[in-house]
């Protein structure tokens, strides 16, 4: 690898690259079916487990459950459109 190549790589517009990736994923996700989205999520979960076979820990699971309970409680407190 040449020094010039490393310098060019380091000087890339990383913010523009990140913005482009966000836009690409937003477009892709907006066109996915629920089954496709679940499949992507499951693939990510399997990859995480391959990297860290102890994941999720019991603590991770407790925190996740607590988050789900909070969201469910917030959703229950929202009035349906016909009740507004």
N, C-alpha and C positions, 0 to 999 in steps of 0.2 A: 504494500500500500504506500502511496506517495504522500508526502507531507501536505501537498496542495489539496489532495482529495480529503484528507482529514479536516483541514481548515474549512473547505467548502461545506463539508457535512456539518461541522459545528456552527457555521454561520447561516444555516438554513433558517427560514422564517417559521419557527416552531409553532408560533401562535396561529399562523395561517393554516398550517398543517393540521393542528388540533381542531380548528374551526371547520375545516373541510371534512375531517373525520366525523365530527358531531353532526354536520349536515347530512352526510352520506348515511349514517346510522339512523337518523331521524326519518329520512326518506324510506329507507329499507323497512324500518319497524312499522311505519304507517301503512305499508302494503302487505304486512304479514297477517296471516290468519291467527286465531288464538292457538291452534295446534302447532303452528310453526314457531310462535313465540315461546310456547312451553318447551318445544324441542330444543330451541337455542338455550333457554335457561337450564334445561337438564344437561346439555352438553357442557355448559360452563360449570355446573355443579360437579359433574364427573371429572372435569379437568382439575378443579380445585382439590378434589379428593385424591387425584393422582399425584398432585404436588405435596399435599399434606394429608396423609391418611388418617390423622387424628381429628380432622375437621368434619363437621362442626363439633366443638366440644360441648359438654353439658351446659356450661356457662353461655356459650353462643346460643344454644337452643332456648335457654331460659330468657335471654334478652330478646330473642326473636319472637317468642311467644308473647312477652310483655308488650312488644311493639304492635303485634297483631291485635291484642286485646284493646290497646289504646285506640287504634284506628277503628276497630269495630264499634267501640263506645262512641267515638266522634261521629261515625256514620249513622248510628242509631239516633243521635241527637238532632240530625238534620231533618227538617220537615219535608215531606214530599211536595212536588210542585203544586199539586191540587189543594194542599192545605195552606198555601201561602196567601 
